[in-house]
Amino acid sequence: MKNGSDVINNPFKCELCGKLFSNVARQSSHMRTHTGDKPYVCNICGKRFTDKSGIKSHMKTHTGVKPYDCSVCGKRFTDKSGIKSHMKIHTGDKPFECEICGKSFSMKNSLKRHTWTHVDNELCSCEICGKSFSVSLRLNNHMRMHTGDMPFKCEICGKSFSVKSYLTRHAQTHTGDKPYKCEICGKSYTQNANLTKHLKKHTVDKPCKCEICGESFDMDFKLQNHMNVHNSEEEFICGLCGKLFSKSVYLSKHLKKHIGNKTIQT
């Protein structure tokens, strides 16, 4: 159920599935997932897309433009998703784990294909909530949500888990083992998920830069929100170039660009 703030912040509703959107453009783009409409056509190969971002990314395959480069090996990619997938080659990151046999994969699609090797001929349904599963072991794991059964117990601290893979990840907090290492800066983590989150600091593109203090953001609306910190009555002026700042700390940061990384007295 959507709460009041969801409706206020996202007033445009899809009449087919009920999903909410912040503006009519996003709502219209979403509707094409239901209708199958693909109005954006590549004038080179004829491939069609549902939105502008799709065709924009696709056009780079024809132009040869590859703005995203790997900081480890230098290989270049046309879009963010390409470099994100590629980085897993260097990190050995395999965040997608099979709930049935424990095998891990670097790509979600690879896990999906692997899962079919476990599929039973008939669906298994939960007698309590009615949810269906293609694999009986998944149903068994699901049933523990209803029964509260946690058969996998940590021998060190006694904490119990409903799924064996959860216990495996937990055990690393006791051993201090950090097998997931960032090849860019060398920082290590106990879990794949933590390394994946960390890697975004190296790979996330932040094209929206504040001209006042130099801070960068990945989305334009974040930059606009940030600009509010500069919009005040009090102003601090740079005596070297004349730029104005709302706070002395921003002026100090800016001055370092002129005279080097030294402490500035304001």
N, C-alpha and C positions, 0 to 999 in steps of 0.2 A: 504494500500500500504506500502511495506517495504521500508525504507530509506537506504541510502548507508551504514551507520554504522551497520545496522542489517545484511546486506549481508556480510560485512567484518568480523564481530564478529561471525556470524553463517553461514559459507559458504556451509554447506551441506543441500540440499533441498529435501524434499519429493516430488516426481513427481506426487503423487496422490492428495494431498491436499495443497501443497505449503508451508507447515510449514518448518521453518529453524532450523538447529541444529549446535552446535559448533564443534561436532566431528562425525566421521562416526559410532562410536559405538552407540551413542544416536539415530542417524538416522536409523540404522538397527533395534534397539529395537522398535522405533516408527512404522516402517513398519509392524511389526507383529500385530499392532492394525488393520491394513487394511486386512492382509492376514489370520489372525486368527491362525497363527503358534505359537505353544507353545512347544519349544524344551527342556525346563528344566522340568524333570520328578522327582517327589519324589519317591525314591526307597523303601519307606515304605508303602505308601498308593496309589501310582500311580497318584496322582493329578498332573496336568501339569500347567506350568507357562510360560509367555512370556519373562521374564527376570530373571537374577540372584537374584536381590533384592527380588523378589516375593517368590522364592523358599527358599531363606535364611530365610526370616521372617516366612514362613510356617514351616520350619524344627523345629523351637522352640516349636511348638505345640506338637511335638513328643518327643523332648529331655527334655521338662519341664523347659527349661531355660527362666527365666523372669527377664531380667536386668533392667526393668523400674518400679520403685516403687513409689507409691503415697505418697507424703510428708505429707499428711493430715491423712490418715487412714492406710497407710502401705501396701495396696493391691498392688500386683505385676502384671506386664503385659509383654507380649512377644515383643511388638513393640510400637513405639511412638504413632501411631494412637489410640491404645487401651487406653493408659493412658490419651491422650488428650480428648477422648470422656468421659472417667470416671471422669475427673476433673470437668465436668459440673454438676455432681451430687452434688458436694460440693459448687460450686459457684452459682448454680441455673441459670447459663447462658443459655439463649435461643435465640441465635442470628439469627435464621431462622424464619422470620415472614411472615405469609400469607398475601399477598397484598389485599386479598378479604375481610376477616373477622377480620384480626388483630391478630389471634391466633399465639403464638410463640412456637417454638420447639427447642430442644437442638441438634437434628440431622437433617441433610439435607434430608435424606431418609424419615424421619417421616413427614417432611413438604411436600415432594413430594407425599406421600401416601394420606395425608390430602387434598391436592389440588384437587385430583380426585373427592372429594365429591362435588366440585363446578362446575365440568365440564359440559358444555352444550352439547347437541347432535350434534350441528353443529358448525363449526369454524366461528369465527367472524373476518372479515378482515378489515384492515385500508384502507379507500378509497384513502388516500394520498400516502402512501408508500407501501401498499400491504402486510404489515406484518400481520400474522394471530394469533389469540388468541382463546384458548379453552373456555375462560370465558369472558362474555360481559363486566364485570366490569374492567377487565384488559385492554380491548380495550378502555374503557372510560378514564382510567388513562393514557394510551399511547397517546390518542388524545390530551391531554393537552400539550404534548411535541411540537405538531405542532401549537396549538392555543395560547400557552402561558398562558392559564387559570390557575389561582391559587386561588381556592375558599376557602382554609383553612387558615385563618388569625389569627396571634397571637394577643391576646387582650392586651398584655403588650407593645410590641415594634412595632406592626404593620406589621411585616414580614409575607409574604404569602408563601404558599406551595401548590404543586399540589396534594399531597397525604396526607391523614389524619395522617398516622403513622409518617410522617416526622414532622408534627406539634407537635405531642405528644412528640417526642424525643427532639425537640427544646425547648418546654416549661420547661423542666427540667433545662435548663441553667439559667432560671429566679428564679425558686423556690429554687435552691441549693440542691435539692433532689438528693441523690446519692445512689440509691437502690442496685447497683451491687457492692458487696463487695468481695474482695479477702480473702478467708479463711486462706491463708497462712501467709500473712503479715498484713492484716487488711485494706489495702488501698481501698478506695471506688471510684466509677465512676458513671457518669450520664447515660452512655450507655453501652449496652452489648458488643458492638464492642471494646470499649476502655478497658474493663476488659479482654476480650479475648486476645487482644494484650499484655496486661500487664502480663497475666499468662504465656506467652512464656518465660518470664525471669526466671520463676521458673521451667518450665518443659522442655525447649529445651536442648537437649543433645549436649555438645560441646566436642567431643572426641579428637579434634586436638589441642594439646597443644604445645606452643612455649617453647623449652627447655632453651631458653636464659632468657626471662623475665617472663614466666609463664602464659601469656595471652592465653585464649582458644578460639577456633573457631568451628563452627558447620560443616564447609566444608574445605577440604584439600586445595583447591585453595585460600581460604581466608587466611589460614596460610602461604601459599607460598607468597602471596602479602605482608603480614605483615612482613615476613622475610627480605624484602628489606630495612626496616628501620634499621635493624641491620648491613647491608652490607655497611659499610663505611670504609675509610682508618684509621680514628682515633679510637683507642681502649682504653678501660678502664678495668683494670684487678682487679679481686677480690683478695685481699691479703690473704684470708682465704682458698679458694679452687682453685684459678687459672683461673676461668672462665673469658672470655673476653666479653666486651660489647661495642656497638658503641656509646652510650651516657651515660653521668654520671647519668641521671635520672634512667636508667635501672640498673646501678650498685647499686644505692641507694636502689632501690626496692629489688634487690637480697640480699643485705647485711642484710635486715631486717629478712630474713630467718635464718641468722646465729646468730644475736644478739638481736632479738626481735624488736618490733614495736617502734623504736626510730628514731629521726631525724638524718640523716647521713650528715656529712659535706664532700663535694667533691670539 
